[in-house]
Amino acid sequence: MPETILEARHINKSFHDPVTVQVLHDITFSVNKGEFVSVIGKSGCGKSTLLYILSTMDTDYNGELLIDQEVMTGRKDVELAAIRNEKIGFVFQFHYLLNEFTVLRNVMLPGLRLARYSAQEVEHRAMERLKMLGIDHLADKAAYRVSGGEKQRVAIARALINDPHIIMGDEPTGNLDMRNSEMVFEIFKELAEVHNQTLLIVTHDPGFAERSGRIIEMEDGRIIRM
């Protein structure tokens, strides 16, 4: 039996500003360990709204969310923050690196926050992930001194530092040129196929989605194809 990493059960979401508008309708699906899943759909269809619920950052919804077969719905914010840091790695369109820190320090930060390993071990693990992504030579550079494509690879290394159960991406290639987009796609593909990493990526890029393992297509807050 495949191991289920993430499961959404009948998730509904409405915005109330000032009238109530339902933006997600009865979203139900699961993602298994090692799957590379893309979520596609036109702007405004609810992709990013869904991702913020699945990542536990938005708790104002109806339905049930399970990560690693544990129910997340109804938990306290402090509990969810700890689960996010341990079990979810994030890669966004904009890398959100801290410019005043080195590349290495940026990658280390979630590991230091988790405090599962000593600072020395976190540094060693960070260097391993930079090596895996071919950017260990940038370790001591200030984050603002590396290129856009390199910054996104640093962001992926940072997302991997705590061995997350799932990596979630919100348009991670949306700000990159074709060459760097291809490089990021190949990294994700290798993470899934070689390292059995689970990935759930929201993307506008049909070429990216078509080459991932599975596509979930959304329209007007509903899943129309899976």
Residue pairs with C-beta under 8 A, 6 or more apart in sequence:
2 32
2 33
3 32
3 33
4 30
4 31
4 32
4 33
4 66
4 69
5 31
5 32
5 33
5 35
5 67
5 68
5 165
5 166
5 198
6 30
6 31
6 54
6 65
6 66
6 67
6 166
6 198
6 200
7 29
7 30
7 31
7 64
7 65
7 66
7 69
8 27
8 28
8 29
8 30
8 50
8 53
8 54
8 63
8 64
8 65
9 28
9 63
9 64
9 65
9 66
10 26
10 27
10 28
10 62
10 63
10 64
11 24
11 26
11 27
11 28
11 50
11 53
11 61
11 62
11 63
11 64
11 65
12 22
12 24
12 25
12 26
12 27
12 61
12 62
12 63
13 22
13 23
13 24
13 46
13 49
13 50
13 53
13 58
13 60
13 61
13 62
13 221
14 20
14 21
14 22
14 23
15 21
15 23
22 221
23 46
23 49
23 221
24 46
24 49
24 50
24 53
24 61
24 221
24 222
25 220
25 221
25 222
26 63
26 222
27 50
27 63
27 222
27 223
28 223
29 216
29 223
29 226
31 37
31 166
31 198
31 200
32 198
33 165
33 196
33 198
34 192
34 196
34 197
34 198
35 192
35 198
35 199
35 213
35 214
36 188
36 189
36 191
36 192
36 193
36 198
36 199
36 201
36 212
36 213
36 214
37 199
37 200
37 201
37 212
37 213
37 214
37 215
37 216
38 201
38 202
38 203
38 208
38 209
38 212
38 214
38 215
38 216
39 47
39 50
39 51
39 200
39 201
39 202
39 203
39 215
39 216
39 217
39 218
40 47
40 202
40 203
40 204
40 206
40 209
40 215
40 216
40 217
40 218
41 47
41 217
41 218
41 219
42 219
43 204
45 218
45 219
45 220
45 221
46 218
46 220
46 221
46 222
47 202
47 218
48 170
48 202
49 58
49 221
50 202
50 218
51 168
51 170
51 200
51 202
52 58
53 59
53 61
53 65
54 65
54 168
54 200
55 84
55 88
55 90
55 168
56 65
56 67
56 72
56 75
56 80
56 83
56 84
56 88
57 84
59 73
59 77
59 80
63 73
64 71
64 73
65 71
65 72
65 73
66 72
67 83
67 87
67 88
67 165
67 166
68 87
68 165
72 80
72 83
75 83
85 110
85 113
85 114
85 162
86 114
86 116
86 162
86 164
87 162
87 164
87 165
87 166
88 164
88 165
88 166
88 167
88 168
89 158
89 159
89 160
89 161
89 162
89 164
89 166
89 167
89 168
90 159
90 167
90 168
90 169
90 170
91 152
91 155
91 156
91 159
91 167
91 168
91 169
91 170
91 172
92 155
92 169
92 170
92 171
92 172
93 170
93 171
93 172
93 174
93 175
94 175
95 151
95 152
95 154
95 155
96 155
97 103
97 106
97 143
97 144
97 151
97 154
97 155
97 158
98 105
98 106
98 109
98 143
99 142
99 143
99 144
100 142
100 143
101 109
101 142
101 143
102 139
102 140
102 141
102 142
102 143
103 130
103 135
103 138
103 139
103 140
103 141
103 142
103 143
103 146
103 154
104 123
104 126
104 127
104 130
104 139
104 140
106 143
106 154
106 158
107 126
107 129
107 130
107 154
107 157
107 158
107 161
108 119
108 122
108 123
108 126
108 161
109 158
110 158
110 161
110 162
111 117
111 122
111 125
111 126
111 161
111 162
112 119
112 122
114 162
116 162
117 125
122 161
125 161
126 157
126 161
127 136
127 139
129 157
129 160
129 161
130 136
130 138
130 139
130 154
130 157
132 157
132 160
133 153
133 156
133 157
133 187
134 153
135 146
135 150
135 153
135 154
135 157
138 146
138 150
138 154
143 151
143 154
146 154
148 175
148 176
148 177
148 180
149 176
149 177
149 179
149 180
149 183
149 184
152 172
152 173
152 175
152 176
152 180
152 184
153 183
153 184
153 187
155 172
156 167
156 172
156 184
156 187
159 167
160 167
160 191
160 197
165 198
166 198
166 199
166 200
167 188
167 191
167 197
167 198
167 199
167 200
168 199
168 200
168 201
169 188
169 199
169 200
169 201
169 202
169 203
170 202
171 202
171 203
171 204
172 184
172 201
172 203
173 180
173 181
173 184
173 185
173 203
173 205
173 208
174 203
174 204
174 205
176 184
181 205
181 208
185 208
185 211
188 199
188 201
188 212
189 211
189 212
191 197
191 199
192 198
192 199
192 213
199 212
201 208
201 212
203 209
209 215
214 226
215 225
215 226
216 223
216 225
216 226
217 223
217 224
217 225
217 226
218 224
